[in-house]
Amino acid sequence: MKTIGIIAEFNPFHQGHAHLLEQARLASGADFCVVIMSGDFVQRGAPALVDKYSRTEMALAGGADLVLELPLAAACGSARRFAESAVSLLSALGVVDELWFGSEAGDLAPFTAAADILFDEPQAFKDLLQEYLRQGFAFPKARALALARMAEKEGRNALSGQDAAAADFLAGPNNILGLEYLLALRRQASAIRPATIRRSGAGYHDTAADKAGTVFLSAEAIRHLLLAGKPLPESSVPAASRTILEAAAAKGAFLETDDFSDMLLYQLHRESADSLTAYADVDRELADRILNLRSQFVSFTQFAGLLKTKNRTRSQIDRALLHILLNIHTADMLAAQDPDYVRVLGFSSRAAGGEPSLLHEIRKRSQIVLVTKASDLSTFSYGTDLSASLLYEQLRMRKSGEKKAVHEYERPVLIFTSLHK
């Protein structure tokens, strides 16, 4: 039995995601595909457009056999924390042979070359990194520039021979995550092998529908179209995704960052500089800036823009504010790196039946508990994740005009009739 793993947000699941799953299956010859997916909040520091159950259904219809929930703290953490937790889960399952990801590079060689430098972090690299940080660059840019200089000094052709320089290699959001996957695999001494395919169509941050030729539109472009009430190009999302998204649009059930503005403002007015620094990714400088500008708060996104500085990216600001809103502390981040359980959001009929059964093999080999009954989560440290999902559901319910929110513990695991043989 061969099993591949994919780490994703599927916000929402689109044609490019379907292409990744299909090509990874074909290239690997895998029998099963396990997905580690963010829940109701995502890595850029925002709520998912539609809830995790809807996105699970999209993923299963798109070729996944098992969808597992990434812990909240990791799902809205930095790229390193996101990757570290997801890789830890895949490794702990005991059945995953390969980790597949889409990338701008489309070739594993530059990832391996970059990982060789970043894993060991020689003193020369550390000195370069500090030099760029002192110049006022935000950490991601400083690291990319330091990596480019090191690659040039060491003659790393896999990086310097790319279409762009090493610094540009790390400008690709999918490349950044892919590199973090390789580093996490090395840090954890995981037996899982990495593999990548080239991302096709629109760029990760491309919001223009016409730039992708209507195929493989980026998730960001799709979100922009849906939030603007515009129709999606015919081939931009699979049929199952379209049905789910159109139903959510009809109800007005899409959630946006500013839907949480009032709650964030209330939380900020309860905080002091000392209490703010207890939240993940909030240092004293940012805490003081939050307090000094708090009186100018209009909305979540407007306030995040006010807090933006040269040495902090907008994503870092958004994540920090989300951590305050959702009560995510540094201890939660650390716990998410080595979870003792994983929640099953859904699985295909293939995963439960047949010989061998994927679920049976996981239960036999796994080093963590596979939670298939939502109410059993009460025996684990699911409190912060639970509160966040309940908050998301309350807002989703109100925006959609539904009369009753569904409690997280009442959510059944989604079982999907497989399309793959």
C-alpha positions in Angstrom: 0.0 0.0 0.0 1.5 3.4 -1.1 0.2 6.6 0.5 1.0 10.2 -0.4 0.4 13.2 1.8 -0.6 16.8 0.8 -0.7 19.8 3.0 -3.3 22.4 2.1 -5.8 25.1 2.9 -8.1 24.6 -0.1 -9.5 28.1 0.4 -11.4 27.1 -1.7 -10.6 23.9 -3.6 -10.0 24.8 -7.2 -8.9 23.3 -10.5 -5.2 23.8 -9.7 -5.7 21.7 -6.5 -7.5 19.0 -8.4 -4.5 19.0 -10.9 -2.0 18.6 -8.0 -3.9 15.6 -6.5 -4.3 13.9 -9.9 -0.7 14.4 -11.0 0.7 13.4 -7.6 -1.4 10.2 -7.8 -0.3 9.4 -11.3 3.4 10.2 -10.8 3.6 8.3 -7.5 1.4 5.4 -8.3 -0.2 5.9 -4.9 -3.1 3.9 -3.6 -4.3 6.6 -1.2 -4.0 10.4 -0.6 -4.0 11.9 2.9 -4.6 15.6 3.2 -3.7 17.8 6.2 -6.0 20.8 5.9 -6.4 24.0 7.8 -9.6 24.4 9.7 -11.7 27.6 9.8 -8.8 30.0 9.9 -5.8 30.1 7.6 -2.2 30.9 7.4 -2.4 34.5 6.1 -4.2 35.4 9.3 -7.8 35.3 8.1 -11.0 33.2 8.3 -11.4 30.7 5.5 -14.0 31.8 2.9 -16.2 28.8 3.7 -16.1 26.4 6.6 -13.8 23.4 7.0 -16.6 20.9 6.4 -17.5 22.4 3.1 -13.8 22.4 2.1 -13.5 18.8 3.2 -16.3 17.8 0.9 -14.6 19.6 -1.9 -11.3 17.8 -1.2 -12.8 14.4 -1.1 -14.8 15.0 -4.3 -11.5 16.2 -5.8 -9.5 13.0 -5.1 -8.5 13.0 -1.4 -9.1 9.8 0.6 -8.7 11.2 4.1 -8.8 14.8 5.3 -7.4 15.6 8.7 -7.5 18.9 10.6 -4.3 20.9 11.2 -4.3 22.4 14.7 -5.5 26.0 14.8 -2.3 27.5 16.2 -0.3 25.9 13.3 -2.9 26.7 10.7 -2.6 30.5 11.4 1.1 30.4 12.3 4.2 31.3 10.3 5.2 29.1 7.3 7.6 27.3 9.5 5.0 26.5 12.2 2.5 25.6 9.6 4.9 23.1 8.0 6.3 21.7 11.2 2.9 20.7 12.6 1.6 19.3 9.3 4.7 17.3 8.7 4.6 16.0 12.3 1.1 14.8 11.7 1.9 13.1 8.4 4.9 11.4 9.9 3.0 10.2 13.1 0.4 8.5 11.0 3.0 5.9 10.0 1.6 5.2 6.5 2.7 8.2 4.4 5.5 7.5 1.9 5.7 10.8 0.1 4.8 14.5 0.6 3.7 16.2 -2.6 3.4 19.9 -3.1 2.9 22.4 -5.9 5.6 25.0 -6.4 6.6 27.8 -8.7 10.0 26.0 -9.3 8.5 22.6 -10.2 11.9 20.9 -9.5 13.1 19.5 -6.2 16.8 20.4 -6.8 16.6 24.1 -5.7 14.6 23.1 -2.6 17.3 20.6 -1.7 20.1 23.1 -2.3 18.3 25.8 -0.2 17.6 23.3 2.6 21.3 22.3 2.7 22.1 25.9 3.7 19.1 26.7 5.9 19.2 23.4 7.8 22.8 23.8 9.0 22.7 27.6 9.1 26.4 28.2 9.0 27.8 31.2 10.7 28.4 33.0 7.4 24.6 32.7 6.7 23.7 33.9 10.2 25.9 37.0 9.7 24.4 37.8 6.4 20.9 37.4 7.8 21.6 39.8 10.7 23.1 42.2 8.2 19.9 42.4 6.2 17.8 42.6 9.3 19.8 45.5 10.5 19.1 47.2 7.2 15.4 47.1 8.0 14.3 44.2 5.9 11.5 42.0 7.2 12.6 38.5 8.1 11.3 36.7 5.0 13.1 39.1 2.7 16.2 39.2 4.8 16.4 35.4 4.7 15.9 35.3 1.0 18.7 37.8 0.4 21.0 36.0 2.7 20.3 32.7 1.0 21.0 34.2 -2.4 24.4 35.5 -1.2 25.3 32.1 0.3 24.2 30.3 -2.9 26.4 32.6 -4.9 29.4 32.1 -2.6 29.1 28.3 -2.5 28.3 28.0 -6.2 25.0 26.2 -5.6 24.0 25.8 -9.3 20.6 24.4 -8.4 19.7 27.8 -7.0 21.8 30.2 -9.1 20.9 28.3 -12.3 17.2 29.0 -11.9 15.3 31.4 -14.2 15.7 33.9 -11.4 18.1 34.4 -8.5 17.9 32.5 -5.2 16.2 35.6 -3.7 13.5 35.3 -6.3 13.1 31.6 -5.6 12.0 32.4 -2.1 9.6 35.1 -3.4 7.3 32.3 -4.5 4.8 31.6 -1.7 4.5 28.0 -2.7 8.3 27.7 -2.9 8.5 29.1 0.6 6.1 26.5 2.0 7.8 23.7 0.0 11.2 24.7 1.5 9.7 24.6 5.0 8.3 21.2 4.3 11.8 19.9 3.4 13.3 21.6 6.5 10.6 20.1 8.7 11.2 16.6 7.3 14.9 17.0 8.0 14.4 18.3 11.6 12.1 15.5 12.4 14.3 12.9 10.7 11.1 11.8 8.8 11.2 8.9 6.4 8.7 10.7 4.2 10.2 11.7 0.8 9.3 15.1 -0.7 8.2 15.6 -4.3 6.9 18.6 -6.2 5.1 19.5 -9.4 5.1 22.9 -11.1 2.2 25.2 -10.3 0.3 26.1 -13.4 -1.9 29.1 -14.3 -2.3 32.3 -12.2 0.2 33.2 -9.5 -0.6 32.6 -5.8 -1.4 36.3 -5.2 -2.9 37.0 -8.7 -6.4 38.4 -8.3 -7.1 39.0 -12.0 -9.3 36.3 -13.6 -8.1 36.9 -17.2 -4.4 36.2 -16.4 -4.9 32.5 -16.0 -6.7 31.9 -19.2 -9.7 30.9 -17.1 -7.8 27.7 -16.0 -6.1 27.2 -12.7 -7.2 30.5 -11.3 -5.6 31.2 -8.0 -7.5 30.8 -4.8 -7.1 34.5 -4.1 -8.6 35.4 -7.5 -11.5 33.0 -6.9 -12.2 34.6 -3.5 -12.2 38.1 -5.0 -14.7 37.1 -7.7 -17.0 35.4 -5.2 -16.9 38.2 -2.7 -17.6 40.7 -5.5 -20.6 38.6 -6.5 -19.1 37.8 -9.9 -19.5 34.4 -11.7 -16.5 32.1 -11.8 -15.0 31.1 -15.1 -16.4 27.8 -16.2 -13.2 25.7 -15.7 -11.8 27.5 -12.6 -13.2 25.1 -10.0 -14.4 21.4 -10.2 -18.2 20.8 -10.3 -18.4 19.8 -6.6 -16.7 23.0 -5.5 -18.9 25.1 -7.7 -22.0 23.6 -6.2 -20.9 24.2 -2.7 -19.6 27.7 -3.4 -22.8 28.8 -5.2 -24.9 27.5 -2.3 -22.8 29.5 0.1 -23.0 32.6 -2.1 -26.8 32.3 -2.3 -26.9 32.4 1.5 -24.4 35.1 1.9 -22.3 32.7 4.0 -18.8 33.8 3.0 -16.7 35.1 5.9 -14.2 37.9 5.6 -11.6 39.3 8.0 -13.7 42.4 8.8 -16.6 40.3 10.0 -14.5 39.9 13.2 -13.7 43.6 13.6 -16.0 44.4 16.6 -14.7 41.3 18.5 -11.1 42.2 17.9 -11.7 45.8 19.0 -13.4 44.6 22.2 -10.4 42.3 22.9 -7.9 45.0 22.3 -9.5 47.3 24.8 -9.1 44.6 27.5 -5.4 44.3 26.9 -2.2 45.9 28.4 1.2 45.8 26.9 2.2 42.9 29.2 -0.9 40.9 28.4 -0.5 41.5 24.7 3.0 40.1 24.6 1.7 36.8 25.9 0.0 36.1 22.6 1.9 34.3 19.9 4.0 36.6 17.6 3.3 39.8 19.6 6.5 41.3 20.9 6.8 44.5 23.0 7.3 46.8 20.0 4.1 45.5 18.3 2.2 45.6 21.6 3.1 49.2 22.2 2.2 50.1 18.6 -1.2 48.4 19.1 -1.9 50.4 22.2 -0.8 53.7 20.7 -2.9 53.3 17.6 -5.9 51.6 19.2 -8.0 54.7 19.3 -7.8 54.9 15.5 -9.3 51.4 15.0 -12.0 51.3 12.3 -11.8 47.7 11.2 -9.6 44.6 11.4 -8.0 45.2 7.9 -7.7 49.0 8.4 -6.0 48.6 11.7 -3.6 46.0 10.4 -2.7 48.5 7.7 -2.0 51.1 10.4 0.3 48.7 12.2 2.4 47.8 9.1 6.0 48.8 9.3 9.0 48.3 7.1 10.3 45.3 9.1 7.0 43.5 9.5 5.0 42.0 6.7 1.3 42.5 6.4 0.8 38.7 6.9 2.7 38.9 10.2 0.5 41.7 11.4 -2.7 39.9 10.4 -1.6 36.7 12.1 -0.7 38.5 15.3 -4.1 40.2 15.5 -5.8 36.9 14.8 -3.8 35.3 17.6 -5.1 38.1 20.0 -8.7 37.6 18.8 -8.6 33.8 19.1 -6.5 33.7 22.3 -3.6 31.8 20.8 -0.5 32.0 23.0 3.1 30.8 22.4 2.4 27.7 24.4 -0.4 26.8 21.9 2.1 27.1 19.0 4.5 24.8 20.7 1.9 22.2 21.5 0.8 22.3 17.8 4.2 21.2 16.7 3.9 17.8 18.4 0.2 17.0 18.7 -0.9 13.8 20.5 -4.1 13.4 18.4 -5.5 14.4 15.0 -9.1 15.1 14.1 -10.7 13.3 11.1 -12.9 15.7 9.1 -13.8 13.2 6.4 -12.7 10.2 4.5 -13.7 8.3 1.3 -15.4 5.0 1.2 -12.1 3.6 -0.3 -10.2 4.6 2.9 -12.6 2.7 5.1 -13.1 -0.4 2.9 -11.1 -2.8 0.9 -8.0 -4.7 1.8 -5.8 -3.1 3.0 -7.9 -0.4 4.5 -6.2 3.0 5.0 -7.9 3.7 8.2 -7.1 0.3 9.6 -3.4 0.7 8.7 -3.3 4.1 10.3 -4.8 2.8 13.5 -2.3 -0.1 13.5 0.8 2.0 12.8 -0.1 5.5 14.1 1.8 7.2 17.0 -1.1 9.5 17.7 -4.8 9.1 18.3 -7.1 9.3 15.3 -10.3 11.1 16.5 -13.3 10.2 14.4 -16.0 11.2 16.9 -16.1 14.9 17.5 -17.4 14.6 21.0 -14.3 12.7 21.9 -12.3 15.9 21.4 -13.4 17.0 24.9 -10.8 14.6 26.3 -8.0 16.4 24.5 -6.6 19.9 24.6 -9.0 21.1 21.9 -10.3 24.2 23.8 -8.8 27.0 21.8 -9.6 25.2 18.5 -13.2 24.6 19.7 -13.7 28.3 20.7 -12.4 29.4 17.3 -14.7 27.1 15.4 -17.7 28.0 17.5 -17.0 31.7 16.8 -16.7 31.0 13.1 -19.9 29.0 13.1 -21.9 31.7 14.9 -20.8 34.4 12.4 -21.5 32.0 9.5 -24.9 31.3 10.8 -25.8 34.9 11.3 -24.6 36.0 7.8 -26.4 33.1 6.1 -29.7 33.8 8.0 -29.8 30.4 9.5 -31.6 30.1 12.8 -29.3 27.8 14.7 -25.6 27.3 14.8 -24.3 23.7 14.8 -22.1 22.9 17.8 -18.7 21.5 16.9 -19.3 18.3 18.9 -22.4 17.6 16.8 -20.5 17.5 13.6 -20.3 14.0 12.1 -17.3 12.9 10.0 -18.0 13.2 6.3 -18.0 9.9 4.5 -17.7 10.3 0.7 -18.4 7.7 -1.9 -15.1 7.4 -3.8 -14.7 8.3 -7.4 -11.3 6.6 -7.7 -10.9 2.9 -8.1 
